Amino acid sequence: MAKRSWAEVDMAAAVASSSSVSAFLAVAFPTVSSLSSAPAAASATAKQAAAADAAAAAAATRVATLRTAAATRLTATRTKLDAARAALAELDAAAAAEAARRAASEAAAADAAAAEAELAALVAVRAVGDAHGRVVDALLGRGSGGGGTARSDPWGVAAAPVAHPPAGVAEVADLLAAVRTLAALPGPRRGGVAPAVARSARALAVGGVGKVRAALVNRVDTALGRLGWPVAPSPGGWAGVPAEEVDALQRLLTALERLQDTVLGAPPGAGGAARRGVPEAPAVPSWAAAALLRAPLARFKYHFLGAAAAGRPPPPAPTAGNGAGPPTGPGMDRVDRPEWAAEYALARLAEAGPLLSRLSMRFPYVPAEQSVAAVAGVPATIAAADAYARVYAAKVGDDVAAVAGEVGADALVLHAADAAAAFDSSLAAGLGDAGGWGSDGIIAGSGRQYPPLPSALAYLVADRPFFSAWTGAAVRVAMPRVLAALATAMAVSADAAVGGGGGSGGIDDGGGDEDDDSGELSAPEAAVAAVLRAVTAASATSRGMASVAGAAAFVRRVELPLLAAVRESLGDAGAAVEAASALGGGPEAARAGAGAVASACRSAYVATRLADAIVDRADSLFYIRLAEAAAAAVAAAPAKGGAGGHAAAVAAPGSAPGGIFEEDVLLLRATAASLTAAVGTFIASSLRDATAAYAVGLRTPPSASSPAAAAVAAAAKSAGGGGGGAVVLPPPSPALAAALGTTAHLLGAIPPAAVDRAVAAGAWRPAARVVGAWFPGVLLRAGTPFPGRGSWGRSAKAAAAGAGAPAAATALQAAADAAAVVSVWAAVTTRPGVAVRRVEEAGRVLRMGSKVAEEVLRTLVTHVADGGVPFGREEPPEVVQVLKDRLGVVCLSGREALELLAVAGVVPPPLA
């Protein structure tokens, strides 16, 4: 029962007091009134439960029905699924059967393709065999409709007239085409040609070509044999050969060229344009030239090339009594007589010239299908000359290889190279006289240009072992000559003048540095020119080379090492200067220093003049060609290097004046600058070290008996007696005089060694600048007017006020010392005051003393007194004007001028 509040009980009591008990109970106890209806409620609840049970039974029945229906449907679905599975299996079986049928069809097609490939291979092999058979039949004279020839003459040489070349050239073309077709077929894995069959086919092609070539060469030999080749017929020589014989020989050579064209022609499908540009490729030996020159070259090789290979005894050892002309017999193969081979080759060419000039062939050989322009022949004389040049170069190369490392090998190598150059010159002269070869290389009457002149040197340059031995020998033989010429240039006197140049020596007289216009060389200049001539003579053989690239390579390998040795020898003078600076003081050190200065200045002069001579030499035609070739090589670099190549091409014109020597010119001038700078540093540092004791002594004023005090007293007495008070400078301080004596000795060594004023100035001007920068500061220590460059004020006034004669004597001694420093530079220049202008101005200000006007002092003090102008800031215009107009000072600052005046006892007006 729920609890009731007292308010509800009070209300129920009030109701009870006014109503019946039943009403009171209904209010006070509401559940008591519901007990009477409980049975009815229970009955209703039972009915509801029964209804619920009935509904549950109905639901269970419904579920059972649904389960039965679902089971029925599931059974039907399983039946359909089994049917689908059976149908799918049937489809899979059908697909497998189709795949089997397709595989069988593809296998049949592959078998058919393999059969077709095999058939094509067999057809191609048979075509190769048939083509080879036609080649053989053509060579045997058994062509279609033709009768056979005797077996004793299998190549038809005797039966066929010489005017008609043997058949086989066209058949060789068919054979090569059949071989190419065979090579294009698939390999054996695809039913094609087996490698062994392909090799056999290629062997047939090679054999067929060889047989046809051998037949043609045999015919050429037969035709030449009828003429007596290579020995010229006695009556009339080769000029009397009938024209029909020459024409028959020309047709044979042309047939050989056609055969070579067939073999080396462009492959099928590539076209002629695909392989153009062949002129840049290495030259192909001409079969026609080889057939024509086989006998003469064999004789040359027998006499001059390879005694051991030819089975001949070795030649006798060279002796001093050998004759100059070439002997006959196997003894002609002499290492020390390459000119014999040259004379032999030139003689044979001269003999055969009348016949060779009537024959023509392509030279250098280029297949007809690969040539851009129309194929045209040149006289066979050129091909013969090139063949002799090639075999002569081979002979020289073998000779050099045989003597490598032996005593005297360098002389033999250089002699062989000179002989090759002479051979080339004779060859060019002979070709020009015999074949209408003009000086411009144009074939007379045709307008066509000949190929480059045959050259044995060109083949020797391409022979790397010989080229290395040649250039090395040239450097080793020329090195003593170059160094001897350099020693002469270092020792020649500057006074031994050939002309007007160099008469002024190295003293700067204040004029310009222009060269003498007399056109004559002084002795030092002639000695330097002799050094360059010695370097140039080492590469003289390269002047005769037809190839500019070969000449440039030779010059680079010979002249550059010689110039490097010259630079190294000149640079040793700098080490001597450093060694002299480490000796310290003393007479011995002074003599060593003067010698080192003279050697360094002469080395700088030689380096400068040698660089100028190299630049002047670049104007000659030979070195212009080298410079143009170098510039062209650099300009061609962009095709290979992209941006970097473009940068190199831009720089190419700048390299033309110096060519391959541009770097050496820069290095020589850098060597000269380094040597003169070392001399200037040595002189300045030696003077600074020698004046250390002098600078310390300046702090003590001169005594009353010193020369400076006597000079001041004499000037004062002269002024009192009406003499004007002229002041005579006393001698320099003893400590400074000793130091200046050594400096004067060093400076005096410069002019005769440097020869040239510009070179001498490069040595002493750096020292003058250094001395002019620090010596005025040394003078400021005289009498110690200031504790330094610090404040003005009382210390300055106390130091300067009332100094009188002691201050004047101090200033006069300092001025005398400054004048002594200035005068020491008279050894190298006629204007020493300009050389060390700051020192000269300092001495002049010290001598002014009390003569300086008061307004000048006021102007200086106004702008400078409190600490001076900061470093790096320009002087005020008023100070600059006063210093220049009233004191004649342009290098000293206003602060320095005031301090020097204070040394002389001048008290600035604001501090008085």
Sequence and secondary structure as in RCSB ss.txt:
>XXXX:A:sequence
MAKRSWAEVDMAAAVASSSSVSAFLAVAFPTVSSLSSAPAAASATAKQAAAADAAAAAAATRVATLRTAAATRLT
ATRTKLDAARAALAELDAAAAAEAARRAASEAAAADAAAAEAELAALVAVRAVGDAHGRVVDALLGRGSGGGGTA
RSDPWGVAAAPVAHPPAGVAEVADLLAAVRTLAALPGPRRGGVAPAVARSARALAVGGVGKVRAALVNRVDTALG
RLGWPVAPSPGGWAGVPAEEVDALQRLLTALERLQDTVLGAPPGAGGAARRGVPEAPAVPSWAAAALLRAPLARF
KYHFLGAAAAGRPPPPAPTAGNGAGPPTGPGMDRVDRPEWAAEYALARLAEAGPLLSRLSMRFPYVPAEQSVAAV
AGVPATIAAADAYARVYAAKVGDDVAAVAGEVGADALVLHAADAAAAFDSSLAAGLGDAGGWGSDGIIAGSGRQY
PPLPSALAYLVADRPFFSAWTGAAVRVAMPRVLAALATAMAVSADAAVGGGGGSGGIDDGGGDEDDDSGELSAPE
AAVAAVLRAVTAASATSRGMASVAGAAAFVRRVELPLLAAVRESLGDAGAAVEAASALGGGPEAARAGAGAVASA
CRSAYVATRLADAIVDRADSLFYIRLAEAAAAAVAAAPAKGGAGGHAAAVAAPGSAPGGIFEEDVLLLRATAASL
TAAVGTFIASSLRDATAAYAVGLRTPPSASSPAAAAVAAAAKSAGGGGGGAVVLPPPSPALAAALGTTAHLLGAI
PPAAVDRAVAAGAWRPAARVVGAWFPGVLLRAGTPFPGRGSWGRSAKAAAAGAGAPAAATALQAAADAAAVVSVW
AAVTTRPGVAVRRVEEAGRVLRMGSKVAEEVLRTLVTHVADGGVPFGREEPPEVVQVLKDRLGVVCLSGREALEL
LAVAGVVPPPLA
>XXXX:A:secstr
     HHHHHHHHHHHHHS HHHHHHHH GGGGGGGGHHHHHHHHHHHHHHHHHHHHHHHHHHHHHHHHHHHHHH
HHHHHHHHHHHHHHHHHHHHHHHHHHHHHHHHHHHHHHHHHHHHHHHHHHHHHHHHHHHHHHHHHT  TT     
TTSTT TTTS TTS  S HHHHHHHHHHHHHHHTS  GGGT   HHHHHHHHHHHHHHHHHHHHHHHHHHHHHHH
HHTTTS  TTTGGGG  HHHHHHHHHHHHHHHHHHHHHHS  TTT GGGG  GGGS     HHHHHHTHHHHHHH
HHHHS TTTTT        TT  SS  SSGGG  TT HHHHHHHHHHHHHHHHHHHTT EE SS   GGG SS  
  EEHHHHHHHHHHHHHHHHHHHHHHHTTTSTTHHHHHHHHHHHHHHHHHHHHHHHHHHS B TT BBTTT  B 
     HHHHHHH HHHHHHHHHHHHHHHHHHHHHHHHHHHHS TT  SSSTTTTTT B SS     TT    HHH
HHHHHHHHHHHHTTGGGGG S HHHHHHHHHHHHHHHHHHHHHHHHHHHHHHHHHHTT SSHHHHHHHHHHHHHH
HHHHHHHHHHHHHHHHHTTSHHHHHHHHHHHHHHHTTHHHHTHHHHHHHHHHHHHTTTGGGHHHHHHHHHHHHHH
HHHHHHHHHHHHHHHTHHHHHHTTS   TTSHHHHHHHHHHHHHHTTS          HHHHHHHHHHHHHHHTH
HHHH SHHHHHHHHHHHHHHHHHHHHHHHTTTT  SSSSS  SHHHHHHHTT  HHHHHHHHHHHHHHHHHHHGG
GGTBS HHHHTHHHHHHHHHHHHGGGS HHHHHHHHHHHTTT S TTS   HHHHHHHHHTS  SSS HHHHHHH
HHHTT   GGG 
